[in-house]
Amino acid sequence: MSSEHKSDALLVATRDTTAYVRVVGRGSFSISTSLKRFCNGAMEKGCARFVLDMIKCESMDSTFMGVLAGIALRLKKSGSGGMVMINTSQRTDALLRILGLNQLIDSSQAGVATKLAVASQDAMSEVEKLDNGTEPSRRETAQTMLEAHEDLIEISTDNLPKFKDVITYLKEDLEEQDDLERGSN
């Protein structure tokens, strides 16, 4: 679990009950814990709609997409709000379909003018780089990765064969970390 790629970032803004996130660079495991922390905090403050602007996003890995799935599932279970991606590429839309996230996240490709795209542009003028202050621990990153992949399986059982080995590895890694922690106490 290497450190964050220097150009990968999350730019965020909130307005009323909507949180805006612009993904810059790669949406990967290295910024997934920060995304999860931000979204959980925003939900606690009453945000029920999340708009992700993907215009500067180069790619997404399964952990990042699983974190999005977990947030979207939580919003769906609450019965209010939802998640939308704007300025997506054909590749991003294909990834959403392949993993089943298109069931939970509405998307519109770059160049499609929507009310959300216009509101996002306005909100993003007040954007700030997300800085949670502390780097996530190895344990927190592994826990985020595990939950993300479990959420991908929850939204589509077709994802089980794709991620069962990853889940097994992450569970074993967390158990080893627990054993080491118990041994040092």
VENCORWO-V29928 format. One record per pair of residues at least 12 apart in sequence whose ideal C-beta (glycine too) atoms are under 8 Angstrom apart, sorted by the first residue. I is the first residue (numbers start at 1). J is the second residue. Records with the same first field share a line. If there is no record, write none. Layout:
I = J + J
//
This chain:
1 = 29 + 30 + 138 + 141 + 142
2 = 30
3 = 30
4 = 30 + 31
5 = 25 + 26 + 28 + 30
7 = 24 + 25
8 = 24 + 25 + 26 + 27 + 28 + 30 + 31
9 = 24 + 25 + 31 + 129 + 130
10 = 22 + 23 + 24 + 31 + 34 + 35 + 38 + 129 + 130
11 = 24 + 124 + 127 + 128 + 129 + 130
12 = 38 + 127 + 128 + 129 + 130
13 = 123 + 124 + 126 + 127 + 128
14 = 42 + 45 + 47
15 = 119 + 123
17 = 46 + 47 + 48 + 49 + 81
18 = 47 + 48 + 49 + 50 + 51 + 119 + 123
19 = 38 + 39 + 42 + 47 + 49 + 50 + 51
20 = 50 + 51 + 53 + 120 + 123 + 124 + 127
21 = 35 + 38 + 39 + 50 + 51 + 52 + 53 + 130
22 = 52 + 53 + 55 + 56 + 124 + 127
23 = 52 + 53 + 54 + 56 + 57 + 60
24 = 56 + 57
25 = 56 + 57 + 58
26 = 57 + 58 + 59 + 60 + 61
27 = 57 + 59 + 60 + 61 + 64 + 65
28 = 59 + 60 + 61 + 63 + 64
29 = 61 + 63 + 64 + 141 + 144 + 145
31 = 64
32 = 63 + 64 + 66 + 67 + 141 + 144 + 145 + 148
33 = 136 + 140 + 141 + 144
34 = 130 + 132 + 136
35 = 64 + 67 + 68 + 130
36 = 67 + 70 + 71 + 144
37 = 132
38 = 130 + 132
39 = 67 + 71
43 = 71 + 74 + 75
47 = 81
48 = 75 + 78 + 80 + 81 + 82
49 = 81 + 82 + 83 + 84
50 = 71 + 75 + 81 + 82 + 83 + 84
51 = 83 + 84 + 85 + 86 + 116 + 119 + 120 + 123
52 = 68 + 83 + 84 + 85 + 86
53 = 85 + 86 + 87 + 120 + 124
54 = 85 + 86 + 87 + 88 + 89 + 92 + 110
55 = 86 + 87 + 110
57 = 89 + 92
59 = 91
60 = 92 + 95
62 = 99 + 148 + 149 + 152 + 162 + 163 + 166
63 = 144 + 145 + 148 + 149
64 = 148
65 = 95 + 96 + 99 + 101 + 148 + 152
66 = 145 + 147 + 148 + 149 + 150 + 151 + 152
67 = 144 + 147 + 148 + 151
68 = 83 + 101 + 105
69 = 99 + 101 + 104 + 148 + 151 + 152 + 154 + 155
70 = 147 + 148 + 151
71 = 83
72 = 101 + 104 + 105
73 = 104 + 151 + 154 + 155
76 = 104
82 = 104 + 105 + 106
83 = 104 + 105 + 106
84 = 105 + 106 + 107 + 108 + 116
85 = 105 + 106 + 107 + 108
86 = 107 + 108 + 112 + 114 + 116 + 117 + 120
87 = 108 + 109 + 110 + 117
88 = 107 + 108 + 109 + 110
89 = 109 + 110
90 = 109
92 = 107
93 = 107 + 109
99 = 152 + 155 + 156 + 159
100 = 152 + 155 + 156 + 158 + 159
101 = 155
103 = 155 + 156
104 = 155
138 = 177
139 = 174 + 177
142 = 170 + 173 + 174 + 177
143 = 174
145 = 166 + 170
146 = 167 + 170 + 171 + 174
149 = 163 + 166 + 167 + 170
150 = 167
153 = 167
//
